[in-house]
Amino acid sequence: MPTTANQKAQCATASRELIITADDFGVSREVNAGVISTFRGGVLTAASLMVAGQARDQAVSLANEHPALDVGLHLVVCRGFSVLPSWQLPGVVDALGRFRQNPTLAGMKYFFDKHVRICLRDELRAQIDTHFKLVGYLNHVDGHLNFHVHPVIATILLELLTEYQIPCIRLPREPLMTTLRLAPDNLPRKVMESVIFRVLSRRTFRLMRTRGIRTTDRLFGLHQTGHMNEAYVLEVIRRLPFGTTELYFHPAENGTDDPRQGPARIEAQILKSTRVREMIIASAARLTTFAEIAKRPN
């Protein structure tokens, strides 16, 4: 049967694209070192900046030295510090400007206490403004602990993304069955995460579509956060379907022997692995960024 012009066009545009992101850029010098080393010597293509992180200024300086690294915003509303002073955020942060540590309590506070929503809007706007001031551009936004898809946060954020014409956002909707086939450990946690974040992502996606805001076709890294290993990453890449996939990490380097930093150092090693680079080539995947996605017509 002869191939139609439409089929030829589909074949020509069908590809496997991979965005490899590092979260928490700016939170510490160790994370900054991990981000830059895995960009320069590995397969990292993007990073997400915490604009109130303790090592933010160093991260911005490093980003300026490496303009090909696509630096997005890692929005923080839990387990981190605010940009605005504490007196402007009553009920949201403590006297030192710290958000709540417990994600469940923070999420409930934001959902049920309508009085904090104006404060949250002001803080989200301040984080976006700060990012533009520091970096000069903003192609994608994601959230610390994926709080950006919380119903209240997502509604505010998507209005701001539309206002600022920010084109892309992360949706934490990981193919659960693929991850379970490759890493069947921690089954109850992964199933619960999948249910929660798929519901939240579905709602966020509906809001995105009406505003023309983009995302990737799928994502990996959610269920394996803190438990990444090279074998898992190799198999994810080997099985990449057509479309665009984001694979996100939390690398760090040059730290102490603190065992809590072990997973982050392992992730840095994975991102610089020759086997990972070879698998990307073998799978015919093309490394890309949100900046490239943003240039494409809707």
C-alpha positions in Angstrom: 0.0 0.0 0.0 1.5 3.4 -1.0 2.4 5.8 1.8 0.3 8.9 1.9 1.7 12.4 2.2 0.2 12.7 5.7 1.9 9.5 6.8 5.2 10.7 5.4 4.8 13.9 7.4 4.0 12.0 10.5 7.1 9.8 10.0 9.2 12.8 9.4 8.2 14.5 12.6 8.1 11.4 14.8 11.0 11.4 17.2 12.2 10.6 20.7 13.2 13.7 22.6 14.6 13.9 26.1 14.9 16.8 28.5 17.1 15.9 31.4 16.6 18.3 34.3 18.3 19.0 37.7 16.2 20.4 40.5 17.2 22.5 43.5 19.8 24.6 41.6 20.9 27.2 44.1 20.0 25.4 47.3 23.7 24.7 48.1 27.2 24.8 46.6 27.2 21.0 46.5 24.1 21.0 44.3 25.5 23.8 42.1 28.6 21.8 41.6 26.5 18.7 40.6 24.4 20.7 38.2 27.3 22.3 36.3 29.5 19.2 36.2 26.7 17.1 34.8 25.9 19.7 32.2 29.5 20.1 31.2 30.6 16.5 31.4 27.3 14.6 31.2 23.8 14.7 29.6 22.1 17.4 31.6 20.2 19.9 29.5 18.2 22.0 32.0 18.1 23.0 35.7 15.5 24.6 38.0 16.6 27.5 40.2 15.5 28.0 43.8 15.5 31.8 43.8 15.7 32.0 47.6 18.3 29.3 48.0 21.3 29.9 50.1 23.7 29.4 47.1 21.5 31.2 44.6 24.0 33.9 43.7 26.6 31.3 42.9 24.1 29.4 40.8 23.2 32.5 38.8 26.9 33.2 38.2 27.4 29.6 37.0 24.3 29.9 34.8 25.7 33.0 33.2 29.0 31.2 32.4 27.0 28.4 30.7 24.3 30.0 28.7 23.3 26.8 26.9 22.0 25.4 30.2 18.2 26.1 30.2 17.5 27.5 33.7 13.9 27.4 34.8 12.2 28.3 38.1 11.9 25.7 40.9 8.9 27.2 42.8 9.1 26.9 46.6 6.1 27.0 48.9 7.2 24.2 51.3 10.6 23.2 52.9 12.4 26.4 51.9 12.5 30.1 52.2 10.4 32.9 50.8 11.5 35.8 48.6 9.2 38.3 50.3 9.8 39.3 54.0 7.9 37.3 56.6 5.7 40.3 57.6 4.2 40.2 54.1 3.3 36.5 54.4 1.4 36.1 57.7 0.3 32.5 58.1 2.5 31.3 55.2 6.0 31.5 56.7 7.5 31.9 60.1 9.5 34.9 61.4 12.6 33.7 59.6 10.8 33.4 56.3 10.6 29.6 56.3 7.7 27.7 54.8 6.2 24.8 56.6 8.4 21.6 56.6 5.5 19.2 56.6 4.0 18.9 53.0 0.7 17.5 54.2 0.1 20.3 56.7 1.3 22.9 54.2 -1.1 21.6 51.5 -4.1 21.5 53.9 -3.3 25.1 55.0 -3.2 26.4 51.5 -6.4 24.5 50.5 -8.6 25.4 53.4 -7.4 28.8 54.6 -8.6 31.3 52.0 -6.9 34.2 53.9 -3.4 33.0 52.7 -4.2 33.0 49.0 -3.4 36.7 48.4 -0.1 36.1 50.2 0.7 33.1 48.1 -0.1 35.0 44.9 2.3 37.8 46.0 5.0 35.3 46.8 4.7 33.4 43.5 4.8 36.7 41.6 7.9 37.7 43.6 9.7 34.4 42.8 8.9 34.8 39.1 10.1 38.5 39.1 13.2 37.5 41.0 14.0 34.8 38.4 13.6 37.2 35.5 15.8 39.7 37.3 18.5 37.1 38.0 18.5 35.0 34.9 16.8 37.2 32.2 14.5 34.6 30.8 12.1 31.9 32.0 11.0 29.0 29.8 9.7 26.5 32.3 8.4 26.3 35.9 8.3 23.3 38.2 7.8 23.0 42.0 9.8 21.9 45.0 8.0 18.6 46.0 5.8 19.2 42.9 3.7 21.7 44.9 3.1 23.6 41.7 0.2 21.2 40.9 -1.6 21.8 44.3 -5.1 23.0 43.3 -4.6 26.5 44.9 -1.0 27.0 43.8 -1.7 25.7 40.2 -4.6 28.1 39.8 -2.5 31.1 40.8 0.5 29.9 39.0 -1.2 29.4 35.6 -2.7 32.9 35.7 0.8 34.3 36.3 2.3 32.1 33.6 -0.2 33.5 31.2 0.4 37.1 32.3 4.2 36.7 32.0 4.0 34.6 28.8 6.0 31.7 30.3 5.5 28.8 27.9 6.1 25.5 29.8 5.4 23.8 33.0 6.2 20.3 34.4 3.4 17.9 34.9 4.4 15.1 37.4 2.5 12.3 35.5 4.9 9.4 35.4 4.0 6.1 33.6 3.6 4.0 36.8 3.6 0.6 35.2 6.9 1.3 33.4 8.6 2.3 36.6 7.2 -0.7 38.5 8.4 -3.1 35.9 11.9 -1.6 36.2 11.9 -0.8 39.9 9.1 -2.7 41.8 10.3 -1.6 45.3 8.2 0.7 47.5 5.0 -0.3 45.7 2.5 1.3 48.1 4.3 4.6 48.1 4.5 4.7 44.3 0.9 3.8 43.8 -0.2 6.5 46.2 2.0 9.1 44.6 0.7 8.1 41.2 -2.9 8.4 42.2 -2.4 11.8 43.9 -0.3 13.4 41.2 -2.3 12.1 38.3 -5.4 13.6 39.7 -3.6 16.9 40.3 -1.9 16.8 36.9 -5.2 16.1 35.1 -6.7 19.2 36.6 -3.7 21.3 35.9 -3.6 20.1 32.3 -7.1 21.2 31.7 -6.2 24.7 32.9 -3.0 24.7 30.8 -4.8 23.8 27.6 -7.1 26.8 27.7 -4.0 29.1 28.1 -1.7 27.5 25.5 0.9 26.5 28.1 2.9 23.4 27.2 4.5 20.4 28.9 6.2 17.2 27.9 4.3 14.0 26.9 5.6 12.2 30.0 8.0 12.4 32.9 10.3 10.1 34.9 12.0 10.8 38.2 9.0 11.3 40.5 8.7 7.8 41.9 12.5 7.2 42.0 13.5 10.4 43.7 16.2 9.4 46.1 16.4 5.9 44.7 17.9 6.4 41.2 20.4 3.9 39.9 22.1 3.5 36.5 20.2 0.4 35.5 16.9 2.1 36.0 17.9 5.1 33.9 19.3 3.0 31.1 16.1 1.0 30.8 13.9 4.2 30.9 16.0 5.6 28.0 16.0 2.3 26.1 12.2 2.1 26.3 11.5 5.8 25.4 8.4 6.1 23.2 8.0 8.7 20.6 7.4 12.2 21.9 9.1 14.3 24.5 10.0 13.0 27.9 11.4 14.8 30.9 13.7 12.9 33.2 14.6 14.8 36.3 17.3 14.3 39.0 18.7 15.9 42.1 22.5 15.7 41.6 25.2 17.1 44.0 29.0 16.8 44.3 31.9 17.9 46.5 30.0 17.3 49.6 31.0 15.6 52.8 30.7 11.9 53.6 27.2 12.6 55.0 25.2 9.5 54.0 22.2 11.7 53.3 24.1 13.1 50.3 24.8 9.6 48.9 21.8 9.5 46.5 22.6 12.9 45.1 26.2 11.9 44.4 25.0 8.7 42.7 22.7 10.8 40.5 25.6 13.0 39.5 27.6 9.9 38.5 24.6 8.5 36.5 24.4 11.8 34.5 28.1 11.6 33.6 28.0 7.9 32.8 29.3 6.8 29.4 26.7 4.0 29.3 23.9 6.5 29.7 25.2 8.7 26.9 25.6 5.6 24.7 22.1 4.5 25.4 20.7 7.9 24.4 22.5 7.5 21.1 21.4 3.8 20.7 17.8 4.7 21.3 17.9 7.4 18.7 16.8 10.0 21.3 17.6 13.6 20.8 18.5 15.8 23.9 16.5 19.0 24.0 15.3 21.7 26.3 12.1 23.6 27.2 13.6 26.6 25.4 13.4 24.6 22.1 9.9 23.4 22.8 8.8 27.0 23.5 9.9 28.1 20.0 7.6 25.6 18.2 4.1 26.6 17.0 1.2 25.5 19.0 
